[in-house]
């Protein structure tokens, strides 16, 4: 089994997602980026776009408008200015 990444997506209203996942793709202001378990520490600003959470062959998608992504040894936390489940 591959390593899992702990991911948390938080908006000012509530925490929308928290759990172990395979990968998260996010809309950075300097380009989209993906995060897997073991990723080097980084902090990035986010633009409006979609956060795609990939786990066990399924995707969960959220629309975000701005915020920050913080990758540490313990996982990825996204603090979004606005976030909601995407309508697909």
GROMACS elastic network, one bead per residue, 0.5 to 0.9 nm:
[ bonds ]
;  ai    aj funct       b0    kb
    1     4     6  0.87887   500
    2    22     6  0.79536   500
    2    37     6  0.87369   500
    3    21     6  0.88993   500
    3    22     6  0.74898   500
    3    36     6  0.84378   500
    3    37     6  0.59330   500
    3    38     6  0.81327   500
    4    20     6  0.56412   500
    4    21     6  0.54209   500
    4    22     6  0.53090   500
    4    23     6  0.79927   500
    4    36     6  0.75569   500
    4    37     6  0.55044   500
    4    38     6  0.88011   500
    4    55     6  0.89644   500
    5    19     6  0.81140   500
    5    20     6  0.53180   500
    5    21     6  0.52197   500
    5    22     6  0.60535   500
    5    23     6  0.69144   500
    5    24     6  0.85724   500
    5    35     6  0.81823   500
    5    36     6  0.61316   500
    5    38     6  0.77193   500
    5    74     6  0.80865   500
    5    75     6  0.56672   500
    5    76     6  0.73300   500
    6    18     6  0.73988   500
    6    19     6  0.55616   500
    6    21     6  0.63522   500
    6    22     6  0.88471   500
    6    37     6  0.78530   500
    6    74     6  0.68308   500
    6    76     6  0.62762   500
    6    77     6  0.83412   500
    7    17     6  0.73663   500
    7    18     6  0.55892   500
    7    19     6  0.55426   500
    7    20     6  0.61288   500
    7    21     6  0.67498   500
    7    23     6  0.88629   500
    7    24     6  0.78929   500
    7    53     6  0.87255   500
    7    75     6  0.59221   500
    7    77     6  0.58595   500
    7    78     6  0.80193   500
    8    15     6  0.73816   500
    8    16     6  0.76800   500
    8    17     6  0.53878   500
    8    19     6  0.67013   500
    8    20     6  0.89359   500
    8    75     6  0.82429   500
    8    76     6  0.64207   500
    8    78     6  0.62495   500
    8    79     6  0.84542   500
    9    14     6  0.88489   500
    9    15     6  0.59298   500
    9    16     6  0.55437   500
    9    17     6  0.50595   500
    9    18     6  0.65684   500
    9    76     6  0.85223   500
    9    77     6  0.60237   500
    9    79     6  0.63247   500
    9    80     6  0.73397   500
    9    83     6  0.83651   500
   10    13     6  0.79387   500
   10    14     6  0.60038   500
   10    16     6  0.58381   500
   10    17     6  0.72291   500
   10    18     6  0.87032   500
   10    77     6  0.76306   500
   10    78     6  0.61057   500
   10    79     6  0.50244   500
   10    80     6  0.60864   500
   10    81     6  0.87510   500
   10    82     6  0.88528   500
   10    83     6  0.77812   500
   11    14     6  0.54015   500
   11    15     6  0.61178   500
   11    16     6  0.72013   500
   11    64     6  0.89303   500
   11    67     6  0.88983   500
   11    78     6  0.83712   500
   11    79     6  0.59993   500
   11    81     6  0.60603   500
   11    82     6  0.57310   500
   11    83     6  0.57817   500
   11    84     6  0.84237   500
   12    15     6  0.82062   500
   12    79     6  0.81078   500
   12    80     6  0.74186   500
   12    81     6  0.66676   500
   12    82     6  0.71517   500
   12    83     6  0.86478   500
   13    82     6  0.85709   500
   15    18     6  0.73328   500
   16    62     6  0.89247   500
   16    83     6  0.79704   500
   16    84     6  0.75992   500
   16    85     6  0.81533   500
   20    55     6  0.81072   500
   21    24     6  0.75778   500
   21    36     6  0.85094   500
   21    37     6  0.86101   500
   21    53     6  0.71219   500
   21    54     6  0.63736   500
   21    56     6  0.78181   500
   22    35     6  0.87358   500
   22    36     6  0.64249   500
   22    37     6  0.73344   500
   22    53     6  0.78861   500
   22    54     6  0.56860   500
   22    56     6  0.71006   500
   22    57     6  0.88494   500
   23    34     6  0.68151   500
   23    35     6  0.56330   500
   23    37     6  0.75091   500
   23    52     6  0.82336   500
   23    53     6  0.61502   500
   23    54     6  0.50907   500
   23    55     6  0.67826   500
   24    33     6  0.83866   500
   24    34     6  0.55745   500
   24    35     6  0.52974   500
   24    36     6  0.69205   500
   24    51     6  0.69543   500
   24    52     6  0.56362   500
   24    54     6  0.60339   500
   24    55     6  0.87910   500
   24    76     6  0.84997   500
   25    32     6  0.70481   500
   25    33     6  0.56203   500
   25    35     6  0.63756   500
   25    50     6  0.80791   500
   25    51     6  0.56290   500
   25    52     6  0.50889   500
   25    53     6  0.66420   500
   25    54     6  0.81601   500
   26    31     6  0.87351   500
   26    32     6  0.56281   500
   26    33     6  0.55200   500
   26    34     6  0.63124   500
   26    35     6  0.82797   500
   26    46     6  0.75456   500
   26    49     6  0.77415   500
   26    50     6  0.64757   500
   26    52     6  0.66698   500
   26    53     6  0.88695   500
   26    69     6  0.82930   500
   27    30     6  0.83397   500
   27    31     6  0.63716   500
   27    33     6  0.66146   500
   27    45     6  0.86540   500
   27    46     6  0.56958   500
   27    47     6  0.58809   500
   27    48     6  0.69637   500
   27    49     6  0.55611   500
   27    50     6  0.63235   500
   27    51     6  0.67096   500
   27    64     6  0.85524   500
   27    66     6  0.89501   500
   28    33     6  0.65581   500
   28    44     6  0.64926   500
   28    45     6  0.58102   500
   28    47     6  0.57552   500
   28    48     6  0.86075   500
   28    49     6  0.86720   500
   28    66     6  0.89066   500
   28    68     6  0.86236   500
   28    69     6  0.83664   500
   29    32     6  0.76180   500
   29    44     6  0.77069   500
   29    45     6  0.58146   500
   29    46     6  0.51500   500
   29    47     6  0.50560   500
   29    48     6  0.85462   500
   29    66     6  0.87125   500
   30    33     6  0.89908   500
   30    44     6  0.84669   500
   30    45     6  0.81519   500
   30    46     6  0.83848   500
   30    47     6  0.87147   500
   31    46     6  0.89968   500
   32    46     6  0.89095   500
   35    38     6  0.84984   500
   35    39     6  0.61859   500
   35    71     6  0.81175   500
   35    76     6  0.77425   500
   36    39     6  0.57265   500
   36    75     6  0.88802   500
   37    73     6  0.87489   500
   37    75     6  0.72446   500
   38    41     6  0.88380   500
   38    72     6  0.89010   500
   38    73     6  0.70779   500
   38    74     6  0.89725   500
   38    75     6  0.82193   500
   39    42     6  0.84495   500
   39    71     6  0.73144   500
   39    72     6  0.79508   500
   39    73     6  0.78119   500
   39    75     6  0.83803   500
   40    71     6  0.72478   500
   40    72     6  0.73062   500
   40    73     6  0.77046   500
   41    70     6  0.75829   500
   41    73     6  0.67467   500
   42    69     6  0.80249   500
   42    70     6  0.60628   500
   42    71     6  0.51506   500
   42    72     6  0.70221   500
   43    68     6  0.70878   500
   43    69     6  0.56256   500
   43    71     6  0.62077   500
   43    72     6  0.86538   500
   44    67     6  0.86456   500
   44    68     6  0.56996   500
   44    69     6  0.51833   500
   44    70     6  0.66453   500
   44    71     6  0.86623   500
   45    66     6  0.72183   500
   45    67     6  0.58811   500
   45    69     6  0.62721   500
   45    70     6  0.89295   500
   46    49     6  0.82308   500
   46    64     6  0.82636   500
   46    65     6  0.75254   500
   46    67     6  0.50982   500
   46    68     6  0.55144   500
   46    69     6  0.69676   500
   46    78     6  0.88968   500
   46    80     6  0.79421   500
   47    64     6  0.76833   500
   47    65     6  0.60225   500
   47    67     6  0.71994   500
   47    68     6  0.89576   500
   48    63     6  0.75395   500
   48    64     6  0.55564   500
   48    66     6  0.54866   500
   48    67     6  0.88346   500
   49    62     6  0.84217   500
   49    63     6  0.57929   500
   49    64     6  0.55822   500
   49    65     6  0.65719   500
   49    66     6  0.83266   500
   50    61     6  0.65502   500
   50    62     6  0.55435   500
   50    64     6  0.59645   500
   50    65     6  0.87006   500
   50    86     6  0.78136   500
   51    60     6  0.82916   500
   51    61     6  0.57492   500
   51    62     6  0.51551   500
   51    63     6  0.63599   500
   51    64     6  0.69431   500
   52    59     6  0.63993   500
   52    60     6  0.58800   500
   52    62     6  0.65711   500
   52    63     6  0.89154   500
   53    58     6  0.81335   500
   53    59     6  0.54752   500
   53    60     6  0.50438   500
   53    61     6  0.62181   500
   53    62     6  0.82604   500
   54    57     6  0.66588   500
   54    58     6  0.57496   500
   54    60     6  0.66381   500
   54    61     6  0.88058   500
   55    58     6  0.53613   500
   55    59     6  0.64985   500
   55    60     6  0.82895   500
   56    59     6  0.85123   500
   60    85     6  0.80893   500
   60    86     6  0.83821   500
   61    84     6  0.88449   500
   61    85     6  0.62045   500
   61    86     6  0.54963   500
   61    87     6  0.83591   500
   61    88     6  0.83393   500
   62    83     6  0.65891   500
   62    84     6  0.55254   500
   62    87     6  0.84014   500
   63    82     6  0.81097   500
   63    83     6  0.55763   500
   63    84     6  0.54956   500
   63    85     6  0.61426   500
   63    86     6  0.52348   500
   63    87     6  0.85209   500
   64    67     6  0.79990   500
   64    80     6  0.63193   500
   64    81     6  0.73918   500
   64    82     6  0.55219   500
   64    84     6  0.67540   500
   64    85     6  0.88357   500
   64    86     6  0.89208   500
   65    80     6  0.66856   500
   65    81     6  0.59268   500
   65    82     6  0.51161   500
   65    83     6  0.65209   500
   66    79     6  0.86371   500
   66    80     6  0.58048   500
   66    81     6  0.53040   500
   66    82     6  0.68987   500
   66    83     6  0.87827   500
   67    78     6  0.72428   500
   67    79     6  0.54957   500
   67    81     6  0.50154   500
   67    82     6  0.78296   500
   68    77     6  0.82320   500
   68    78     6  0.57267   500
   68    79     6  0.52680   500
   68    80     6  0.63147   500
   68    81     6  0.83986   500
   69    76     6  0.69348   500
   69    77     6  0.57909   500
   69    79     6  0.64049   500
   69    80     6  0.82206   500
   70    75     6  0.81806   500
   70    76     6  0.56520   500
   70    77     6  0.52580   500
   70    78     6  0.63449   500
   70    79     6  0.82358   500
   71    74     6  0.78213   500
   71    75     6  0.57299   500
   71    77     6  0.65578   500
   71    78     6  0.87148   500
   72    75     6  0.53079   500
   72    76     6  0.64175   500
   72    77     6  0.84236   500
   73    76     6  0.85020   500
   79    82     6  0.87577   500
   80    83     6  0.60294   500
   83    86     6  0.88524   500
   84    87     6  0.89793   500
